[in-house]
Amino acid sequence: MTEPTALCDITVLTTTVASEAEARQLVQLVLQARLAACVQVEPITAYFRWQGAQQEDREFRLVCKTAPRALHPLLALVRAHHPYVLPQLVVQTLQGSAEYADWVDAQVAHPVVSA
């Protein structure tokens, strides 16, 4: 019988933007800062109420996979550069294989501790 694969936590931040160019800009900022190992971008259609009216908009969903220790710096960067007045910032903790979680952790910068 095969042993089950060990699972480890991976933190995922999901947000949306209005254009592919906005998505690309946020992705570049996140990856250059080494606050996520991977960002997946996918086109979606969003249906929602905003300012009292029903809306239907094409958006791009960004799924940022990061180490739990990098969540707060990632949130701060995305908030600071997000084009929306009220951005969707949804955080989930997922279980991934230990090998994948190790890769994610290795790709994310470790915070510098000041003395």
Backbone bond lengths (Angstrom), bond angles and torsions (degrees), N, CA, C in turn:
res aa  C-N    CA-C-N  psi(-1)  N-CA   C-N-CA  omega(-1)  CA-C   N-CA-C  phi
1 M - - - 1.440 - - 1.531 108.89 -
2 T 1.319 117.30 136.67 1.453 122.86 -177.71 1.521 110.47 -82.47
3 E 1.349 115.70 137.05 1.466 120.95 176.13 1.526 109.22 -68.77
4 P 1.329 118.41 140.91 1.461 119.81 176.05 1.527 110.15 -66.51
5 T 1.297 116.29 147.68 1.453 121.92 178.20 1.522 109.38 -69.00
6 A 1.326 115.29 135.82 1.463 119.69 176.07 1.523 108.92 -65.69
7 L 1.318 116.28 140.15 1.456 121.50 179.38 1.519 109.98 -114.37
8 C 1.329 114.98 144.06 1.458 121.59 179.68 1.521 109.54 -132.65
9 D 1.338 115.84 158.41 1.462 120.82 -179.36 1.527 112.25 -73.30
10 I 1.317 114.90 138.39 1.458 124.18 170.43 1.520 105.11 -129.64
11 T 1.321 117.05 134.25 1.453 120.94 178.97 1.520 108.93 -97.09
12 V 1.332 116.06 136.37 1.462 121.83 -178.55 1.526 108.39 -124.32
13 L 1.329 115.75 126.01 1.459 122.42 173.39 1.520 107.35 -107.98
14 T 1.332 116.07 126.83 1.459 121.57 178.34 1.518 109.21 -115.36
15 T 1.333 115.26 134.68 1.447 121.76 175.16 1.521 108.17 -144.09
16 T 1.323 116.48 171.44 1.463 121.08 177.47 1.522 109.03 -134.27
17 V 1.336 114.86 152.61 1.465 122.45 175.28 1.525 107.67 -137.75
18 A 1.335 115.64 167.87 1.462 120.73 -172.47 1.519 114.53 -83.58
19 S 1.336 118.06 -22.30 1.464 118.53 -174.57 1.525 111.63 -138.82
20 E 1.311 114.65 161.36 1.459 120.00 177.09 1.531 110.45 -65.26
21 A 1.325 117.03 -35.86 1.469 121.04 178.33 1.529 110.85 -63.41
22 E 1.346 117.48 -42.48 1.465 120.57 177.06 1.523 110.72 -63.99
23 A 1.326 116.18 -39.57 1.468 120.27 178.14 1.518 109.87 -62.36
24 R 1.323 116.57 -47.93 1.461 121.05 -179.09 1.534 110.75 -59.27
25 Q 1.338 117.06 -41.38 1.453 120.90 -179.20 1.534 111.07 -63.15
26 L 1.331 116.96 -46.82 1.468 119.89 178.37 1.525 111.39 -63.96
27 V 1.327 116.93 -42.01 1.472 120.68 179.15 1.522 109.81 -58.14
28 Q 1.323 116.97 -47.42 1.465 120.08 -178.73 1.532 111.47 -61.22
29 L 1.324 117.23 -43.04 1.465 120.51 178.61 1.527 111.27 -61.30
30 V 1.332 115.96 -45.19 1.475 120.96 -178.26 1.521 110.97 -64.62
31 L 1.332 116.64 -45.91 1.461 119.66 -177.63 1.523 111.67 -71.04
32 Q 1.328 117.94 -39.09 1.467 120.22 178.32 1.521 111.29 -63.63
33 A 1.327 116.89 -34.83 1.463 121.16 177.62 1.525 112.03 -78.66
34 R 1.316 116.68 -7.21 1.468 124.06 -177.54 1.524 111.59 56.34
35 L 1.356 114.68 44.21 1.462 120.25 178.77 1.520 112.25 -100.23
36 A 1.321 117.96 -3.58 1.465 122.98 173.49 1.523 107.74 -148.01
37 A 1.310 115.29 149.55 1.457 120.48 177.93 1.517 111.34 -82.82
38 C 1.322 115.57 -29.67 1.456 121.35 -173.64 1.521 107.77 -155.14
39 V 1.331 115.75 140.14 1.456 120.41 173.04 1.527 107.07 -129.16
40 Q 1.309 115.82 120.36 1.459 120.23 176.60 1.516 108.56 -98.05
41 V 1.342 115.89 137.75 1.463 121.82 -179.35 1.516 107.94 -121.86
42 E 1.333 115.51 131.00 1.462 119.44 179.30 1.516 110.04 -141.13
43 P 1.337 117.11 140.91 1.464 119.91 176.23 1.519 110.25 -74.93
44 I 1.331 115.55 140.42 1.464 121.24 179.25 1.533 108.46 -140.77
45 T 1.304 115.93 168.18 1.458 121.79 168.65 1.517 106.80 -115.32
46 A 1.324 116.04 125.94 1.460 121.62 -178.57 1.527 109.66 -106.88
47 Y 1.305 116.13 134.55 1.465 123.66 175.18 1.523 106.43 -117.76
48 F 1.324 117.53 125.24 1.451 119.90 -175.05 1.527 109.90 -162.30
49 R 1.327 114.89 168.79 1.468 120.40 174.44 1.524 107.05 -103.12
50 W 1.323 116.47 133.83 1.459 121.69 177.65 1.517 108.57 -142.94
51 Q 1.312 116.73 125.00 1.448 123.76 -179.77 1.535 111.65 52.73
52 G 1.339 114.52 44.04 1.453 121.45 174.14 1.516 116.37 81.79
53 A 1.315 118.64 0.12 1.464 120.63 -178.32 1.525 110.52 -125.37
54 Q 1.319 114.96 145.15 1.461 120.24 176.16 1.521 109.13 -73.70
55 Q 1.332 115.68 135.58 1.461 122.08 -177.10 1.521 110.47 -121.28
56 E 1.306 115.48 153.88 1.463 123.09 170.67 1.519 105.71 -139.19
57 D 1.331 115.94 115.16 1.465 120.69 -176.92 1.509 110.99 -134.99
58 R 1.315 114.23 145.40 1.464 120.43 169.78 1.524 105.85 -80.77
59 E 1.320 115.94 131.64 1.452 121.88 179.25 1.524 109.48 -136.59
60 F 1.308 114.15 173.47 1.457 121.19 174.84 1.516 107.73 -122.53
61 R 1.334 115.40 124.46 1.462 121.76 -179.64 1.527 108.71 -91.47
62 L 1.326 115.43 129.65 1.452 121.69 175.66 1.519 107.50 -108.59
63 V 1.313 116.31 127.62 1.453 123.05 177.77 1.523 106.84 -116.85
64 C 1.320 115.43 107.12 1.468 122.39 -175.63 1.517 109.42 -99.40
65 K 1.321 116.77 118.68 1.466 121.26 179.20 1.519 108.22 -98.69
66 T 1.332 114.82 123.95 1.454 119.45 -173.99 1.518 110.98 -141.48
67 A 1.330 114.08 172.90 1.456 121.03 173.43 1.527 108.04 -82.91
68 P 1.325 118.29 144.64 1.463 120.34 -179.91 1.531 113.34 -52.21
69 R 1.318 118.37 -35.50 1.467 122.13 -178.55 1.521 113.14 -67.19
70 A 1.333 118.15 -18.29 1.470 121.80 -177.36 1.529 112.95 -98.64
71 L 1.328 117.69 1.65 1.461 119.93 -174.59 1.524 112.77 -58.94
72 H 1.319 118.90 -50.78 1.468 119.89 -174.24 1.526 112.70 -66.50
73 P 1.340 120.23 -42.03 1.469 118.41 173.26 1.533 112.53 -63.23
74 L 1.320 118.02 -35.02 1.464 121.37 177.60 1.525 110.49 -65.34
75 L 1.315 117.22 -46.38 1.463 120.80 177.46 1.531 111.12 -58.83
76 A 1.318 117.08 -42.85 1.468 120.80 -179.46 1.529 110.92 -63.18
77 L 1.319 117.43 -43.42 1.461 120.59 179.91 1.523 111.13 -64.77
78 V 1.330 116.68 -45.95 1.475 120.08 -178.55 1.526 109.89 -64.60
79 R 1.320 118.17 -44.07 1.472 120.80 177.15 1.530 111.44 -58.10
80 A 1.319 117.02 -43.98 1.461 122.09 -176.10 1.530 112.71 -65.94
81 H 1.326 117.37 -27.48 1.467 120.65 -173.95 1.527 113.54 -116.23
82 H 1.317 117.16 3.55 1.469 119.87 -177.01 1.524 110.21 -74.90
83 P 1.352 117.24 136.63 1.468 119.63 -178.32 1.529 114.65 -78.14
84 Y 1.320 118.98 -13.47 1.461 120.90 -177.19 1.524 111.64 -86.21
85 V 1.330 115.99 149.33 1.463 122.16 173.16 1.528 109.52 -65.15
86 L 1.321 116.21 -42.00 1.462 122.51 179.99 1.530 108.55 -127.54
87 P 1.326 117.37 85.25 1.463 119.12 -178.08 1.524 112.48 -73.49
88 Q 1.314 114.68 147.03 1.465 120.52 170.22 1.524 106.49 -75.02
89 L 1.307 116.46 120.36 1.461 122.15 174.62 1.523 106.49 -129.24
90 V 1.309 116.05 96.37 1.461 122.51 -176.86 1.520 108.07 -113.32
91 V 1.330 115.93 127.84 1.457 121.46 -177.19 1.519 109.30 -115.72
92 Q 1.315 114.91 135.77 1.463 121.09 176.28 1.523 108.45 -132.96
93 T 1.310 115.50 147.07 1.457 120.62 169.56 1.513 106.51 -104.28
94 L 1.321 115.46 122.01 1.461 121.78 -179.08 1.516 109.92 -114.24
95 Q 1.302 116.25 161.52 1.455 122.25 175.38 1.524 108.14 -102.41
96 G 1.319 116.07 128.81 1.462 121.56 176.89 1.514 109.21 -129.65
97 S 1.311 114.85 166.97 1.458 118.38 178.17 1.523 109.10 -59.97
98 A 1.304 116.10 150.60 1.463 120.78 -179.43 1.524 110.38 -58.69
99 E 1.322 117.08 -37.89 1.462 120.46 -179.47 1.528 110.94 -64.31
100 Y 1.332 116.78 -43.41 1.464 120.41 179.95 1.526 110.25 -68.91
101 A 1.318 117.84 -42.97 1.466 121.43 178.57 1.529 110.66 -61.17
102 D 1.325 117.61 -38.26 1.466 120.92 176.52 1.523 110.74 -63.80
103 W 1.339 117.19 -40.22 1.468 120.86 178.18 1.529 110.07 -63.71
104 V 1.339 116.13 -45.83 1.464 119.83 178.76 1.520 109.35 -57.87
105 D 1.317 117.09 -48.09 1.455 121.24 -178.51 1.528 111.66 -60.68
106 A 1.322 117.46 -40.20 1.468 121.39 -179.08 1.530 112.31 -67.55
107 Q 1.328 117.44 -27.66 1.466 121.30 -178.09 1.526 112.92 -82.77
108 V 1.318 116.91 -20.46 1.458 121.96 -176.06 1.519 109.52 -92.71
109 A 1.341 116.28 130.66 1.455 121.44 -177.93 1.528 111.11 -62.00
110 H 1.282 115.70 144.05 1.461 121.12 174.31 1.516 108.55 -87.31
111 P 1.318 117.15 134.83 1.463 119.49 -179.23 1.528 111.41 -62.29
112 V 1.297 116.01 143.57 1.455 121.22 176.88 1.525 107.41 -85.07
113 V 1.315 116.12 128.20 1.460 121.11 -179.22 1.519 107.74 -96.33
114 S 1.331 115.41 123.27 1.476 120.04 178.08 1.520 109.99 -82.86
115 A 1.315 113.95 143.86 1.479 118.87 179.83 1.511 111.17 -87.07
